[in-house]
Amino acid sequence: MVAVRLGGRRKPVALRQSGRLRERRIMTAEKMPFATGDLVVYPTHGVGKITAIETQEIAGHTLSVFVVIFDKDRMTLRVPLAKAKVSGLRKLSSRKEMDAALAKLRGRSRVKRTMWSRRAQEYQAKIASGDPGSIAEVVRDLYRNVGQPEQSYSERQIYQAALDRFVREFAAVERIDESTATQRIEELLTA
């Protein structure tokens, strides 16, 4: 935006570049929702840690990015500051949100009587949403007790993905290791 004087008042005017309207946004330190060292959740990858905030030049544009490390997956993700909220990057759930998700684990399984392929897509979408309540529903619905019939390969894969994602966030919120978190969640499921 550029301010132009018209009739004694300043009016903002957007710059036109290459036929498109562009507005430049600069994120300042006060507006940044996260800081270096914060644990965050990226919907499709789970819990990660912001290790740095860098400025990089990409395709001729200067971008400030969050550098998020996912230790378990040995992956580094760079999320532009301006796109952090749109991409779904968020802080860890609060204890209250996690308690609500744990309450869903204690509830009864609600398996729909639709084709497995349709349910599998719904479960994958819930896992990808990154919402702990939705992930808890997937874990609850796909959990099999000792006396219940075996799961198919794809059911086990989806169950394990949901359990891993839920356990990581639960462990981070409770500040415990993942094996202890897994034990607690399995105790809730069998109760």
N, C-alpha and C positions, 0 to 999 in steps of 0.2 A: 504494500500500500504506500502511496505517495500522497502527501498533503499538498493541495493546490489552493492558492488564495483566489476566491471568487467573491466579489462584492464585500470585501472586508472580513469575511469569515473563511476559516480553513475547512475544506471538505476533503475527505479521503477519496482517492481515485485509485482503482486497481490498475496494475500494469498489464499491458497486452504483450505477450511474447509468443511468437510463431503461431498466431491465429487463435490462441487459447487464452482464456482469462486465468491469470495466476495470482495467488496471494501468498506472500511469504510469511511463514509463521516461525518465530524464533522461541524456542522453549527455554525459559530461564530457570535458574536453580530453585526458585520458589515454587514453580509450577510442576517440577518433576515429582511424580508420585512415588518413585523408588530411589534408593540410595545404594551405593556400593556396599556389598555384604548382605543385602536383604535376600531372604528366601522368597521366591515368587512361584506362581503356578502358570505355566503356559498350557492352554487347553489340550493340545495334541501330544505334548511330551511329558507333562506332569511337573513335579517340583524341581526347581533349579535355583542356582545362586547367581546373583548379579555380581560379577567380578570387576567390571569396569564400565565406565561411560566414555566412549571414544568418539572422536570426530573423524569420519572417513570421507574420501572423495570417491563417489560412485557415478560413473557415466557423466562426468562433468559437474555433478551437484555435490555440495558439501552436506553431509548428513551426520547428525549426532545419533549414536546408537547405544543401546544397552547391550552389553556382552553377558549372556546368560550361559552358565556352564551346567550341564546335566551329567553329574559324575557317573551315575549308574549306566547311562547309555554311552558314555565317553563322547559327548557331543557338545559343540559350542554353537550357540544361536545368537545372531545379531539382530536386534529388533529396533527399528528407527523410533526415536522418542515420540514423534508425531503420530506413529501408528501403533503405539503400545496399547492404548485402550481399545482401539478397533480390532486389533489382533487377538484380544482376549487375555493379554497378560494381566495378572492380578496378584494381589498380596495373598498370603496364606489365609485359609479360612479361620475365623475366630473360633474360640472354644464353643460358643453358642451354636454356630453353624455346624460344627463337627458333632456336637451332641444331637442335633436334629438328624444328621446323617446316620449316626449310630442308632437312633431310635428307629429309623427305617430298616436297619439290619435286623432288629429284633422282631419286626412285623412278619406277617405271613407272606409266603411267596405268592406272587400274582402272575403266574405264567399264563399267557393268552393261548388260546387254542387255534392259533393261526399257523401258517406254514413256517418252518424253521428259517428259511431264507429271509422272510419278512421280519421275523423276530430278531435274527442276527443283525440285520441292518439297523433296526431300532436300538439294539444294545450297543453296536459300534458307534452310533450317533451320540448316545448318552455318554459313553466313555470319552469320545472326542470333545464333548461339551466342556469337560473339565469340572463340572459341578459335582461336589462331593455327594450331595443327595441323590443325584441321578446315578452316579457310579455305585453308590451303596445299594440302590435298587437292583442293578445288574448283578452285583455280588450275591445279594439275597436270593434273587430269582434263579440263578444258575448253581447255587451251592447244593451239593449232594451229600446227604448223611450216609453213614455206613450201610444201613439197610436199604437204601434206595438204588434204583438201577443205574448202571454206568452211563457216563456222558459220552457223547460222540467226540471225535477229535476237535471239531470246530467249537463245540460247546466248552471243552476244556481250555482251548486257546483263548476264547473270549473271557471266560471266567478268570483265568490267570492274569490276563491283561488288566481287567477291572480290579482284581484283588491287589495287584502290584501297584497300580496307580493310587488306589485308596489307601493302602498301607503306607506309601511314601508320604502322603500328605498328613495322615493321622500321626505318623511317627514325628514329623516335623512340628506339628502343632503341639503334641504332648512332650516333645523333646526326649524321645526314647529311641532306641535302635529299632530297625525294621523287623528283626526276628521277634522281639517282645511285642511289637505292634501287631504282627501277624497272629501270634498266640492269643492276644486279647480279642481280636476280631473273630477268630475261629471259635473262641469260647462263647462269644455273643451269638454266633450262628447256631451253635449246638444247643444253647440254652432254650 
